[in-house]
Amino acid sequence: LWMVRHIPAVVPTYDQIHFIGRKGTTTQNVLAICNFNMEFIYACDGWEGQAHDTRIFYEATGRHDAQFPHPPP
């Protein structure tokens, strides 16, 4: 079970343009994965509010150093 959510963020003025989401507020995206016991097993935070959910997901699954939890073969 995975989700990407927009979390309100306080960002320095010089960097706010990247964190303004589609609703006009400064946010950051957070990708979180839970197991069936509702325990977090992975989290990737800090993405700009403008970043698309799919971009965050593919970036997280493609990084070899992120220890992204893949299903068993």
Predicted model as a PDB file, atoms N, CA, C, CB and O in Angstrom, pLDDT in the B-factor column:
MODEL        1                                                                  
ATOM      1  N   LEU A   1       0.845  -1.165   0.000  1.00 59.00           N  
ATOM      2  CA  LEU A   1       0.000   0.000   0.000  1.00 59.00           C  
ATOM      3  C   LEU A   1       0.894   1.234   0.000  1.00 59.00           C  
ATOM      4  CB  LEU A   1      -0.963  -0.005   1.215  1.00 59.00           C  
ATOM      5  O   LEU A   1       1.690   1.418   0.921  1.00 59.00           O  
ATOM      6  N   TRP A   2       0.777   2.070  -1.006  1.00 64.00           N  
ATOM      7  CA  TRP A   2       1.606   3.267  -1.073  1.00 64.00           C  
ATOM      8  C   TRP A   2       0.748   4.479  -1.364  1.00 64.00           C  
ATOM      9  CB  TRP A   2       2.697   3.118  -2.139  1.00 64.00           C  
ATOM     10  O   TRP A   2      -0.331   4.365  -1.947  1.00 64.00           O  
ATOM     11  N   MET A   3       1.229   5.635  -0.956  1.00 66.00           N  
ATOM     12  CA  MET A   3       0.512   6.872  -1.204  1.00 66.00           C  
ATOM     13  C   MET A   3       1.504   8.021  -1.318  1.00 66.00           C  
ATOM     14  CB  MET A   3      -0.516   7.143  -0.089  1.00 66.00           C  
ATOM     15  O   MET A   3       2.596   7.984  -0.751  1.00 66.00           O  
ATOM     16  N   VAL A   4       1.102   9.026  -2.053  1.00 65.00           N  
ATOM     17  CA  VAL A   4       1.875  10.261  -2.137  1.00 65.00           C  
ATOM     18  C   VAL A   4       0.943  11.368  -1.688  1.00 65.00           C  
ATOM     19  CB  VAL A   4       2.441  10.521  -3.597  1.00 65.00           C  
ATOM     20  O   VAL A   4      -0.162  11.508  -2.213  1.00 65.00           O  
ATOM     21  N   ARG A   5       1.376  12.143  -0.733  1.00 74.00           N  
ATOM     22  CA  ARG A   5       0.557  13.210  -0.179  1.00 74.00           C  
ATOM     23  C   ARG A   5       1.311  14.530  -0.207  1.00 74.00           C  
ATOM     24  CB  ARG A   5       0.127  12.873   1.248  1.00 74.00           C  
ATOM     25  O   ARG A   5       2.538  14.576  -0.124  1.00 74.00           O  
ATOM     26  N   HIS A   6       0.540  15.591  -0.325  1.00 78.00           N  
ATOM     27  CA  HIS A   6       1.094  16.946  -0.227  1.00 78.00           C  
ATOM     28  C   HIS A   6       0.991  17.393   1.221  1.00 78.00           C  
ATOM     29  CB  HIS A   6       0.346  17.949  -1.181  1.00 78.00           C  
ATOM     30  O   HIS A   6      -0.097  17.411   1.798  1.00 78.00           O  
ATOM     31  N   ILE A   7       2.117  17.750   1.801  1.00 79.00           N  
ATOM     32  CA  ILE A   7       2.194  18.197   3.181  1.00 79.00           C  
ATOM     33  C   ILE A   7       2.554  19.686   3.173  1.00 79.00           C  
ATOM     34  CB  ILE A   7       3.241  17.355   3.996  1.00 79.00           C  
ATOM     35  O   ILE A   7       3.488  20.079   2.474  1.00 79.00           O  
ATOM     36  N   PRO A   8       1.834  20.531   3.938  1.00 83.00           N  
ATOM     37  CA  PRO A   8       2.212  21.952   3.987  1.00 83.00           C  
ATOM     38  C   PRO A   8       3.675  22.115   4.401  1.00 83.00           C  
ATOM     39  CB  PRO A   8       1.297  22.720   4.968  1.00 83.00           C  
ATOM     40  O   PRO A   8       4.170  21.398   5.271  1.00 83.00           O  
ATOM     41  N   ALA A   9       4.354  23.065   3.766  1.00 82.00           N  
ATOM     42  CA  ALA A   9       5.783  23.252   4.023  1.00 82.00           C  
ATOM     43  C   ALA A   9       6.113  24.727   4.202  1.00 82.00           C  
ATOM     44  CB  ALA A   9       6.617  22.661   2.878  1.00 82.00           C  
ATOM     45  O   ALA A   9       5.504  25.597   3.580  1.00 82.00           O  
ATOM     46  N   VAL A  10       7.078  24.988   5.056  1.00 86.00           N  
ATOM     47  CA  VAL A  10       7.633  26.334   5.213  1.00 86.00           C  
ATOM     48  C   VAL A  10       8.969  26.339   4.488  1.00 86.00           C  
ATOM     49  CB  VAL A  10       7.795  26.740   6.741  1.00 86.00           C  
ATOM     50  O   VAL A  10       9.892  25.614   4.858  1.00 86.00           O  
ATOM     51  N   VAL A  11       9.059  27.160   3.456  1.00 84.00           N  
ATOM     52  CA  VAL A  11      10.214  27.156   2.562  1.00 84.00           C  
ATOM     53  C   VAL A  11      10.792  28.568   2.486  1.00 84.00           C  
ATOM     54  CB  VAL A  11       9.821  26.640   1.143  1.00 84.00           C  
ATOM     55  O   VAL A  11      10.038  29.541   2.482  1.00 84.00           O  
ATOM     56  N   PRO A  12      12.129  28.695   2.424  1.00 88.00           N  
ATOM     57  CA  PRO A  12      12.721  30.033   2.267  1.00 88.00           C  
ATOM     58  C   PRO A  12      12.166  30.734   1.017  1.00 88.00           C  
ATOM     59  CB  PRO A  12      14.267  29.932   2.179  1.00 88.00           C  
ATOM     60  O   PRO A  12      11.864  30.080   0.018  1.00 88.00           O  
ATOM     61  N   THR A  13      12.039  32.023   1.078  1.00 88.00           N  
ATOM     62  CA  THR A  13      11.443  32.808  -0.007  1.00 88.00           C  
ATOM     63  C   THR A  13      12.105  32.543  -1.353  1.00 88.00           C  
ATOM     64  CB  THR A  13      11.529  34.282   0.316  1.00 88.00           C  
ATOM     65  O   THR A  13      11.414  32.442  -2.367  1.00 88.00           O  
ATOM     66  N   TYR A  14      13.432  32.428  -1.383  1.00 88.00           N  
ATOM     67  CA  TYR A  14      14.135  32.241  -2.651  1.00 88.00           C  
ATOM     68  C   TYR A  14      13.835  30.895  -3.310  1.00 88.00           C  
ATOM     69  CB  TYR A  14      15.620  32.371  -2.432  1.00 88.00           C  
ATOM     70  O   TYR A  14      14.123  30.725  -4.494  1.00 88.00           O  
ATOM     71  N   ASP A  15      13.270  29.939  -2.585  1.00 83.00           N  
ATOM     72  CA  ASP A  15      13.029  28.604  -3.124  1.00 83.00           C  
ATOM     73  C   ASP A  15      11.543  28.253  -3.209  1.00 83.00           C  
ATOM     74  CB  ASP A  15      13.741  27.579  -2.278  1.00 83.00           C  
ATOM     75  O   ASP A  15      11.195  27.137  -3.595  1.00 83.00           O  
ATOM     76  N   GLN A  16      10.666  29.188  -2.853  1.00 85.00           N  
ATOM     77  CA  GLN A  16       9.236  28.884  -2.773  1.00 85.00           C  
ATOM     78  C   GLN A  16       8.608  28.519  -4.104  1.00 85.00           C  
ATOM     79  CB  GLN A  16       8.511  30.047  -2.201  1.00 85.00           C  
ATOM     80  O   GLN A  16       7.678  27.713  -4.131  1.00 85.00           O  
ATOM     81  N   ILE A  17       9.070  29.071  -5.193  1.00 85.00           N  
ATOM     82  CA  ILE A  17       8.427  28.832  -6.493  1.00 85.00           C  
ATOM     83  C   ILE A  17       8.371  27.341  -6.837  1.00 85.00           C  
ATOM     84  CB  ILE A  17       9.174  29.588  -7.595  1.00 85.00           C  
ATOM     85  O   ILE A  17       7.420  26.891  -7.476  1.00 85.00           O  
ATOM     86  N   HIS A  18       9.375  26.580  -6.423  1.00 81.00           N  
ATOM     87  CA  HIS A  18       9.406  25.146  -6.726  1.00 81.00           C  
ATOM     88  C   HIS A  18       8.445  24.352  -5.853  1.00 81.00           C  
ATOM     89  CB  HIS A  18      10.812  24.608  -6.554  1.00 81.00           C  
ATOM     90  O   HIS A  18       8.040  23.250  -6.226  1.00 81.00           O  
ATOM     91  N   PHE A  19       8.079  24.889  -4.709  1.00 83.00           N  
ATOM     92  CA  PHE A  19       7.246  24.162  -3.755  1.00 83.00           C  
ATOM     93  C   PHE A  19       5.774  24.567  -3.806  1.00 83.00           C  
ATOM     94  CB  PHE A  19       7.772  24.375  -2.365  1.00 83.00           C  
ATOM     95  O   PHE A  19       4.971  24.056  -3.025  1.00 83.00           O  
ATOM     96  N   ILE A  20       5.408  25.467  -4.705  1.00 83.00           N  
ATOM     97  CA  ILE A  20       4.011  25.866  -4.826  1.00 83.00           C  
ATOM     98  C   ILE A  20       3.286  24.807  -5.640  1.00 83.00           C  
ATOM     99  CB  ILE A  20       3.872  27.277  -5.486  1.00 83.00           C  
ATOM    100  O   ILE A  20       3.624  24.560  -6.798  1.00 83.00           O  
ATOM    101  N   GLY A  21       2.285  24.181  -5.023  1.00 78.00           N  
ATOM    102  CA  GLY A  21       1.515  23.125  -5.664  1.00 78.00           C  
ATOM    103  C   GLY A  21       0.416  23.681  -6.538  1.00 78.00           C  
ATOM    104  O   GLY A  21       0.307  24.893  -6.728  1.00 78.00           O  
ATOM    105  N   ARG A  22      -0.396  22.790  -7.069  1.00 79.00           N  
ATOM    106  CA  ARG A  22      -1.447  23.210  -7.998  1.00 79.00           C  
ATOM    107  C   ARG A  22      -2.549  24.018  -7.331  1.00 79.00           C  
ATOM    108  CB  ARG A  22      -2.048  22.007  -8.661  1.00 79.00           C  
ATOM    109  O   ARG A  22      -3.319  24.692  -8.016  1.00 79.00           O  
ATOM    110  N   LYS A  23      -2.635  23.962  -6.008  1.00 82.00           N  
ATOM    111  CA  LYS A  23      -3.644  24.744  -5.296  1.00 82.00           C  
ATOM    112  C   LYS A  23      -3.111  26.086  -4.813  1.00 82.00           C  
ATOM    113  CB  LYS A  23      -4.169  23.957  -4.120  1.00 82.00           C  
ATOM    114  O   LYS A  23      -3.830  26.837  -4.154  1.00 82.00           O  
ATOM    115  N   GLY A  24      -1.843  26.399  -5.138  1.00 84.00           N  
ATOM    116  CA  GLY A  24      -1.285  27.704  -4.842  1.00 84.00           C  
ATOM    117  C   GLY A  24      -0.622  27.846  -3.482  1.00 84.00           C  
ATOM    118  O   GLY A  24      -0.225  28.951  -3.112  1.00 84.00           O  
ATOM    119  N   THR A  25      -0.492  26.768  -2.731  1.00 83.00           N  
ATOM    120  CA  THR A  25       0.177  26.831  -1.431  1.00 83.00           C  
ATOM    121  C   THR A  25       1.509  26.101  -1.503  1.00 83.00           C  
ATOM    122  CB  THR A  25      -0.714  26.223  -0.321  1.00 83.00           C  
ATOM    123  O   THR A  25       1.712  25.253  -2.372  1.00 83.00           O  
ATOM    124  N   THR A  26       2.416  26.430  -0.592  1.00 87.00           N  
ATOM    125  CA  THR A  26       3.709  25.752  -0.570  1.00 87.00           C  
ATOM    126  C   THR A  26       3.551  24.399   0.124  1.00 87.00           C  
ATOM    127  CB  THR A  26       4.786  26.622   0.150  1.00 87.00           C  
ATOM    128  O   THR A  26       3.116  24.315   1.272  1.00 87.00           O  
ATOM    129  N   THR A  27       3.913  23.352  -0.601  1.00 86.00           N  
ATOM    130  CA  THR A  27       3.802  21.994  -0.085  1.00 86.00           C  
ATOM    131  C   THR A  27       5.027  21.197  -0.497  1.00 86.00           C  
ATOM    132  CB  THR A  27       2.511  21.312  -0.591  1.00 86.00           C  
ATOM    133  O   THR A  27       5.782  21.597  -1.383  1.00 86.00           O  
ATOM    134  N   GLN A  28       5.208  20.065   0.160  1.00 85.00           N  
ATOM    135  CA  GLN A  28       6.190  19.090  -0.301  1.00 85.00           C  
ATOM    136  C   GLN A  28       5.468  17.761  -0.441  1.00 85.00           C  
ATOM    137  CB  GLN A  28       7.415  18.980   0.684  1.00 85.00           C  
ATOM    138  O   GLN A  28       4.509  17.483   0.279  1.00 85.00           O  
ATOM    139  N   ASN A  29       5.932  16.953  -1.364  1.00 84.00           N  
ATOM    140  CA  ASN A  29       5.361  15.636  -1.579  1.00 84.00           C  
ATOM    141  C   ASN A  29       6.080  14.619  -0.709  1.00 84.00           C  
ATOM    142  CB  ASN A  29       5.444  15.238  -3.062  1.00 84.00           C  
ATOM    143  O   ASN A  29       7.294  14.693  -0.518  1.00 84.00           O  
ATOM    144  N   VAL A  30       5.319  13.672  -0.185  1.00 83.00           N  
ATOM    145  CA  VAL A  30       5.872  12.598   0.624  1.00 83.00           C  
ATOM    146  C   VAL A  30       5.330  11.283   0.083  1.00 83.00           C  
ATOM    147  CB  VAL A  30       5.520  12.779   2.138  1.00 83.00           C  
ATOM    148  O   VAL A  30       4.117  11.099  -0.019  1.00 83.00           O  
ATOM    149  N   LEU A  31       6.233  10.367  -0.265  1.00 84.00           N  
ATOM    150  CA  LEU A  31       5.858   9.018  -0.676  1.00 84.00           C  
ATOM    151  C   LEU A  31       6.015   8.121   0.543  1.00 84.00           C  
ATOM    152  CB  LEU A  31       6.734   8.507  -1.888  1.00 84.00           C  
ATOM    153  O   LEU A  31       7.099   8.047   1.120  1.00 84.00           O  
ATOM    154  N   ALA A  32       4.947   7.441   0.939  1.00 85.00           N  
ATOM    155  CA  ALA A  32       4.998   6.558   2.104  1.00 85.00           C  
ATOM    156  C   ALA A  32       4.424   5.201   1.728  1.00 85.00           C  
ATOM    157  CB  ALA A  32       4.222   7.168   3.303  1.00 85.00           C  
ATOM    158  O   ALA A  32       3.430   5.112   1.008  1.00 85.00           O  
ATOM    159  N   ILE A  33       5.064   4.143   2.224  1.00 85.00           N  
ATOM    160  CA  ILE A  33       4.607   2.780   1.970  1.00 85.00           C  
ATOM    161  C   ILE A  33       4.391   2.095   3.307  1.00 85.00           C  
ATOM    162  CB  ILE A  33       5.627   1.990   1.093  1.00 85.00           C  
ATOM    163  O   ILE A  33       5.246   2.131   4.192  1.00 85.00           O  
ATOM    164  N   CYS A  34       3.215   1.462   3.434  1.00 86.00           N  
ATOM    165  CA  CYS A  34       2.871   0.732   4.657  1.00 86.00           C  
ATOM    166  C   CYS A  34       2.681  -0.746   4.326  1.00 86.00           C  
ATOM    167  CB  CYS A  34       1.583   1.319   5.313  1.00 86.00           C  
ATOM    168  O   CYS A  34       2.301  -1.099   3.210  1.00 86.00           O  
ATOM    169  N   ASN A  35       2.951  -1.607   5.313  1.00 84.00           N  
ATOM    170  CA  ASN A  35       2.621  -3.018   5.146  1.00 84.00           C  
ATOM    171  C   ASN A  35       1.175  -3.218   5.589  1.00 84.00           C  
ATOM    172  CB  ASN A  35       3.600  -3.936   5.961  1.00 84.00           C  
ATOM    173  O   ASN A  35       0.494  -2.248   5.920  1.00 84.00           O  
ATOM    174  N   PHE A  36       0.699  -4.453   5.601  1.00 86.00           N  
ATOM    175  CA  PHE A  36      -0.699  -4.707   5.928  1.00 86.00           C  
ATOM    176  C   PHE A  36      -0.999  -4.549   7.417  1.00 86.00           C  
ATOM    177  CB  PHE A  36      -1.081  -6.092   5.482  1.00 86.00           C  
ATOM    178  O   PHE A  36      -2.163  -4.589   7.814  1.00 86.00           O  
ATOM    179  N   ASN A  37       0.017  -4.371   8.236  1.00 87.00           N  
ATOM    180  CA  ASN A  37      -0.168  -4.059   9.654  1.00 87.00           C  
ATOM    181  C   ASN A  37      -0.162  -2.554   9.895  1.00 87.00           C  
ATOM    182  CB  ASN A  37       0.924  -4.726  10.493  1.00 87.00           C  
ATOM    183  O   ASN A  37      -0.108  -2.099  11.037  1.00 87.00           O  
ATOM    184  N   MET A  38      -0.220  -1.778   8.799  1.00 86.00           N  
ATOM    185  CA  MET A  38      -0.212  -0.317   8.837  1.00 86.00           C  
ATOM    186  C   MET A  38       1.046   0.233   9.490  1.00 86.00           C  
ATOM    187  CB  MET A  38      -1.432   0.191   9.573  1.00 86.00           C  
ATOM    188  O   MET A  38       0.994   1.243  10.193  1.00 86.00           O  
ATOM    189  N   GLU A  39       2.177  -0.429   9.262  1.00 87.00           N  
ATOM    190  CA  GLU A  39       3.476   0.048   9.726  1.00 87.00           C  
ATOM    191  C   GLU A  39       4.210   0.636   8.529  1.00 87.00           C  
ATOM    192  CB  GLU A  39       4.308  -1.102  10.396  1.00 87.00           C  
ATOM    193  O   GLU A  39       4.235   0.037   7.454  1.00 87.00           O  
ATOM    194  N   PHE A  40       4.805   1.801   8.716  1.00 86.00           N  
ATOM    195  CA  PHE A  40       5.576   2.403   7.640  1.00 86.00           C  
ATOM    196  C   PHE A  40       6.823   1.565   7.391  1.00 86.00           C  
ATOM    197  CB  PHE A  40       5.952   3.869   7.977  1.00 86.00           C  
ATOM    198  O   PHE A  40       7.576   1.267   8.319  1.00 86.00           O  
ATOM    199  N   ILE A  41       7.036   1.186   6.133  1.00 84.00           N  
ATOM    200  CA  ILE A  41       8.236   0.432   5.789  1.00 84.00           C  
ATOM    201  C   ILE A  41       9.144   1.215   4.847  1.00 84.00           C  
ATOM    202  CB  ILE A  41       7.856  -0.895   5.156  1.00 84.00           C  
ATOM    203  O   ILE A  41      10.271   0.798   4.581  1.00 84.00           O  
ATOM    204  N   TYR A  42       8.657   2.350   4.342  1.00 84.00           N  
ATOM    205  CA  TYR A  42       9.478   3.189   3.464  1.00 84.00           C  
ATOM    206  C   TYR A  42       8.870   4.585   3.428  1.00 84.00           C  
ATOM    207  CB  TYR A  42       9.577   2.583   2.020  1.00 84.00           C  
ATOM    208  O   TYR A  42       7.649   4.737   3.415  1.00 84.00           O  
ATOM    209  N   ALA A  43       9.718   5.592   3.411  1.00 83.00           N  
ATOM    210  CA  ALA A  43       9.259   6.975   3.261  1.00 83.00           C  
ATOM    211  C   ALA A  43      10.297   7.762   2.479  1.00 83.00           C  
ATOM    212  CB  ALA A  43       8.997   7.635   4.645  1.00 83.00           C  
ATOM    213  O   ALA A  43      11.499   7.621   2.704  1.00 83.00           O  
ATOM    214  N   CYS A  44       9.827   8.584   1.570  1.00 81.00           N  
ATOM    215  CA  CYS A  44      10.691   9.445   0.768  1.00 81.00           C  
ATOM    216  C   CYS A  44      10.051  10.830   0.807  1.00 81.00           C  
ATOM    217  CB  CYS A  44      10.861   8.907  -0.728  1.00 81.00           C  
ATOM    218  O   CYS A  44       8.968  11.025   0.255  1.00 81.00           O  
ATOM    219  N   ASP A  45      10.702  11.784   1.447  1.00 78.00           N  
ATOM    220  CA  ASP A  45      10.099  13.102   1.602  1.00 78.00           C  
ATOM    221  C   ASP A  45      10.991  14.193   1.017  1.00 78.00           C  
ATOM    222  CB  ASP A  45       9.822  13.385   3.073  1.00 78.00           C  
ATOM    223  O   ASP A  45      12.129  13.945   0.618  1.00 78.00           O  
ATOM    224  N   GLY A  46      10.451  15.392   0.980  1.00 73.00           N  
ATOM    225  CA  GLY A  46      11.233  16.544   0.554  1.00 73.00           C  
ATOM    226  C   GLY A  46      11.071  16.937  -0.892  1.00 73.00           C  
ATOM    227  O   GLY A  46      11.700  17.900  -1.331  1.00 73.00           O  
ATOM    228  N   TRP A  47      10.251  16.231  -1.657  1.00 78.00           N  
ATOM    229  CA  TRP A  47      10.051  16.595  -3.058  1.00 78.00           C  
ATOM    230  C   TRP A  47       9.242  17.879  -3.156  1.00 78.00           C  
ATOM    231  CB  TRP A  47       9.348  15.458  -3.822  1.00 78.00           C  
ATOM    232  O   TRP A  47       8.361  18.133  -2.334  1.00 78.00           O  
ATOM    233  N   GLU A  48       9.543  18.680  -4.160  1.00 81.00           N  
ATOM    234  CA  GLU A  48       8.824  19.933  -4.377  1.00 81.00           C  
ATOM    235  C   GLU A  48       7.345  19.656  -4.636  1.00 81.00           C  
ATOM    236  CB  GLU A  48       9.440  20.715  -5.555  1.00 81.00           C  
ATOM    237  O   GLU A  48       6.977  18.602  -5.156  1.00 81.00           O  
ATOM    238  N   GLY A  49       6.504  20.625  -4.264  1.00 79.00           N  
ATOM    239  CA  GLY A  49       5.066  20.495  -4.470  1.00 79.00           C  
ATOM    240  C   GLY A  49       4.674  20.353  -5.923  1.00 79.00           C  
ATOM    241  O   GLY A  49       3.603  19.825  -6.223  1.00 79.00           O  
ATOM    242  N   GLN A  50       5.527  20.819  -6.845  1.00 77.00           N  
ATOM    243  CA  GLN A  50       5.226  20.713  -8.274  1.00 77.00           C  
ATOM    244  C   GLN A  50       5.552  19.342  -8.845  1.00 77.00           C  
ATOM    245  CB  GLN A  50       5.985  21.766  -9.038  1.00 77.00           C  
ATOM    246  O   GLN A  50       5.126  19.025  -9.956  1.00 77.00           O  
ATOM    247  N   ALA A  51       6.293  18.528  -8.117  1.00 78.00           N  
ATOM    248  CA  ALA A  51       6.703  17.220  -8.634  1.00 78.00           C  
ATOM    249  C   ALA A  51       5.484  16.306  -8.756  1.00 78.00           C  
ATOM    250  CB  ALA A  51       7.778  16.575  -7.715  1.00 78.00           C  
ATOM    251  O   ALA A  51       4.642  16.252  -7.860  1.00 78.00           O  
ATOM    252  N   HIS A  52       5.405  15.596  -9.867  1.00 80.00           N  
ATOM    253  CA  HIS A  52       4.286  14.686 -10.106  1.00 80.00           C  
ATOM    254  C   HIS A  52       4.483  13.396  -9.321  1.00 80.00           C  
ATOM    255  CB  HIS A  52       4.140  14.381 -11.613  1.00 80.00           C  
ATOM    256  O   HIS A  52       5.613  12.952  -9.116  1.00 80.00           O  
ATOM    257  N   ASP A  53       3.379  12.796  -8.881  1.00 78.00           N  
ATOM    258  CA  ASP A  53       3.432  11.571  -8.083  1.00 78.00           C  
ATOM    259  C   ASP A  53       4.189  10.450  -8.789  1.00 78.00           C  
ATOM    260  CB  ASP A  53       2.027  11.108  -7.753  1.00 78.00           C  
ATOM    261  O   ASP A  53       4.957   9.722  -8.161  1.00 78.00           O  
ATOM    262  N   THR A  54       3.970  10.316 -10.091  1.00 82.00           N  
ATOM    263  CA  THR A  54       4.636   9.255 -10.847  1.00 82.00           C  
ATOM    264  C   THR A  54       6.142   9.462 -10.880  1.00 82.00           C  
ATOM    265  CB  THR A  54       4.088   9.191 -12.268  1.00 82.00           C  
ATOM    266  O   THR A  54       6.904   8.499 -10.791  1.00 82.00           O  
ATOM    267  N   ARG A  55       6.572  10.704 -11.008  1.00 84.00           N  
ATOM    268  CA  ARG A  55       8.013  11.004 -11.013  1.00 84.00           C  
ATOM    269  C   ARG A  55       8.657  10.590  -9.690  1.00 84.00           C  
ATOM    270  CB  ARG A  55       8.253  12.510 -11.270  1.00 84.00           C  
ATOM    271  O   ARG A  55       9.747  10.018  -9.679  1.00 84.00           O  
ATOM    272  N   ILE A  56       7.991  10.877  -8.592  1.00 82.00           N  
ATOM    273  CA  ILE A  56       8.510  10.503  -7.275  1.00 82.00           C  
ATOM    274  C   ILE A  56       8.590   8.989  -7.141  1.00 82.00           C  
ATOM    275  CB  ILE A  56       7.630  11.088  -6.160  1.00 82.00           C  
ATOM    276  O   ILE A  56       9.585   8.458  -6.648  1.00 82.00           O  
ATOM    277  N   PHE A  57       7.544   8.294  -7.577  1.00 82.00           N  
ATOM    278  CA  PHE A  57       7.516   6.833  -7.493  1.00 82.00           C  
ATOM    279  C   PHE A  57       8.631   6.204  -8.323  1.00 82.00           C  
ATOM    280  CB  PHE A  57       6.160   6.301  -7.956  1.00 82.00           C  
ATOM    281  O   PHE A  57       9.361   5.345  -7.828  1.00 82.00           O  
ATOM    282  N   TYR A  58       8.767   6.622  -9.575  1.00 84.00           N  
ATOM    283  CA  TYR A  58       9.809   6.049 -10.430  1.00 84.00           C  
ATOM    284  C   TYR A  58      11.217   6.387  -9.938  1.00 84.00           C  
ATOM    285  CB  TYR A  58       9.635   6.541 -11.858  1.00 84.00           C  
ATOM    286  O   TYR A  58      12.132   5.572 -10.057  1.00 84.00           O  
ATOM    287  N   GLU A  59      11.386   7.572  -9.393  1.00 81.00           N  
ATOM    288  CA  GLU A  59      12.691   7.944  -8.852  1.00 81.00           C  
ATOM    289  C   GLU A  59      13.036   7.064  -7.640  1.00 81.00           C  
ATOM    290  CB  GLU A  59      12.707   9.443  -8.456  1.00 81.00           C  
ATOM    291  O   GLU A  59      14.178   6.629  -7.487  1.00 81.00           O  
ATOM    292  N   ALA A  60      12.047   6.812  -6.791  1.00 79.00           N  
ATOM    293  CA  ALA A  60      12.276   5.984  -5.601  1.00 79.00           C  
ATOM    294  C   ALA A  60      12.560   4.528  -5.972  1.00 79.00           C  
ATOM    295  CB  ALA A  60      11.064   6.056  -4.666  1.00 79.00           C  
ATOM    296  O   ALA A  60      13.425   3.900  -5.362  1.00 79.00           O  
ATOM    297  N   THR A  61      11.853   3.984  -6.953  1.00 79.00           N  
ATOM    298  CA  THR A  61      12.061   2.584  -7.338  1.00 79.00           C  
ATOM    299  C   THR A  61      13.339   2.397  -8.140  1.00 79.00           C  
ATOM    300  CB  THR A  61      10.876   2.080  -8.143  1.00 79.00           C  
ATOM    301  O   THR A  61      13.887   1.295  -8.175  1.00 79.00           O  
ATOM    302  N   GLY A  62      13.820   3.447  -8.780  1.00 77.00           N  
ATOM    303  CA  GLY A  62      15.011   3.332  -9.613  1.00 77.00           C  
ATOM    304  C   GLY A  62      16.322   3.526  -8.882  1.00 77.00           C  
ATOM    305  O   GLY A  62      17.378   3.167  -9.403  1.00 77.00           O  
ATOM    306  N   ARG A  63      16.275   4.085  -7.690  1.00 72.00           N  
ATOM    307  CA  ARG A  63      17.512   4.326  -6.928  1.00 72.00           C  
ATOM    308  C   ARG A  63      17.940   3.051  -6.226  1.00 72.00           C  
ATOM    309  CB  ARG A  63      17.318   5.469  -5.896  1.00 72.00           C  
ATOM    310  O   ARG A  63      17.156   2.445  -5.496  1.00 72.00           O  
ATOM    311  N   HIS A  64      19.163   2.651  -6.441  1.00 68.00           N  
ATOM    312  CA  HIS A  64      19.662   1.416  -5.831  1.00 68.00           C  
ATOM    313  C   HIS A  64      20.051   1.609  -4.373  1.00 68.00           C  
ATOM    314  CB  HIS A  64      20.853   0.896  -6.610  1.00 68.00           C  
ATOM    315  O   HIS A  64      20.065   0.646  -3.607  1.00 68.00           O  
ATOM    316  N   ASP A  65      20.366   2.836  -3.978  1.00 71.00           N  
ATOM    317  CA  ASP A  65      20.773   3.090  -2.602  1.00 71.00           C  
ATOM    318  C   ASP A  65      19.595   3.410  -1.676  1.00 71.00           C  
ATOM    319  CB  ASP A  65      21.759   4.225  -2.571  1.00 71.00           C  
ATOM    320  O   ASP A  65      19.803   3.632  -0.483  1.00 71.00           O  
ATOM    321  N   ALA A  66      18.367   3.438  -2.198  1.00 67.00           N  
ATOM    322  CA  ALA A  66      17.212   3.833  -1.402  1.00 67.00           C  
ATOM    323  C   ALA A  66      16.585   2.676  -0.631  1.00 67.00           C  
ATOM    324  CB  ALA A  66      16.180   4.455  -2.290  1.00 67.00           C  
ATOM    325  O   ALA A  66      15.749   2.912   0.242  1.00 67.00           O  
ATOM    326  N   GLN A  67      16.957   1.449  -0.921  1.00 73.00           N  
ATOM    327  CA  GLN A  67      16.399   0.262  -0.275  1.00 73.00           C  
ATOM    328  C   GLN A  67      14.876   0.235  -0.376  1.00 73.00           C  
ATOM    329  CB  GLN A  67      16.826   0.207   1.191  1.00 73.00           C  
ATOM    330  O   GLN A  67      14.179  -0.026   0.605  1.00 73.00           O  
ATOM    331  N   PHE A  68      14.378   0.509  -1.567  1.00 69.00           N  
ATOM    332  CA  PHE A  68      12.941   0.478  -1.814  1.00 69.00           C  
ATOM    333  C   PHE A  68      12.442  -0.958  -1.681  1.00 69.00           C  
ATOM    334  CB  PHE A  68      12.604   1.054  -3.218  1.00 69.00           C  
ATOM    335  O   PHE A  68      13.055  -1.855  -2.259  1.00 69.00           O  
ATOM    336  N   PRO A  69      11.351  -1.221  -0.944  1.00 72.00           N  
ATOM    337  CA  PRO A  69      10.878  -2.583  -0.704  1.00 72.00           C  
ATOM    338  C   PRO A  69      10.150  -3.169  -1.913  1.00 72.00           C  
ATOM    339  CB  PRO A  69       9.963  -2.605   0.503  1.00 72.00           C  
ATOM    340  O   PRO A  69       8.976  -2.869  -2.131  1.00 72.00           O  
ATOM    341  N   HIS A  70      10.822  -3.985  -2.684  1.00 68.00           N  
ATOM    342  CA  HIS A  70      10.207  -4.655  -3.826  1.00 68.00           C  
ATOM    343  C   HIS A  70       9.530  -5.942  -3.367  1.00 68.00           C  
ATOM    344  CB  HIS A  70      11.261  -4.956  -4.921  1.00 68.00           C  
ATOM    345  O   HIS A  70       9.973  -6.548  -2.391  1.00 68.00           O  
ATOM    346  N   PRO A  71       8.468  -6.376  -4.045  1.00 68.00           N  
ATOM    347  CA  PRO A  71       7.822  -7.631  -3.662  1.00 68.00           C  
ATOM    348  C   PRO A  71       8.744  -8.826  -3.937  1.00 68.00           C  
ATOM    349  CB  PRO A  71       6.489  -7.799  -4.419  1.00 68.00           C  
ATOM    350  O   PRO A  71       9.627  -8.738  -4.790  1.00 68.00           O  
ATOM    351  N   PRO A  72       8.548  -9.933  -3.230  1.00 68.00           N  
ATOM    352  CA  PRO A  72       9.401 -11.095  -3.477  1.00 68.00           C  
ATOM    353  C   PRO A  72       9.167 -11.667  -4.861  1.00 68.00           C  
ATOM    354  CB  PRO A  72       9.157 -12.168  -2.427  1.00 68.00           C  
ATOM    355  O   PRO A  72       8.081 -11.508  -5.417  1.00 68.00           O  
ATOM    356  N   PRO A  73      10.180 -12.340  -5.435  1.00 68.00           N  
ATOM    357  CA  PRO A  73      10.015 -12.895  -6.797  1.00 68.00           C  
ATOM    358  C   PRO A  73       9.026 -14.038  -6.850  1.00 68.00           C  
ATOM    359  CB  PRO A  73      11.345 -13.371  -7.332  1.00 68.00           C  
ATOM    360  O   PRO A  73       8.787 -14.598  -7.920  1.00 68.00           O  
TER     361      PRO A  73                                                      
ENDMDL                                                                          
END                                                                             
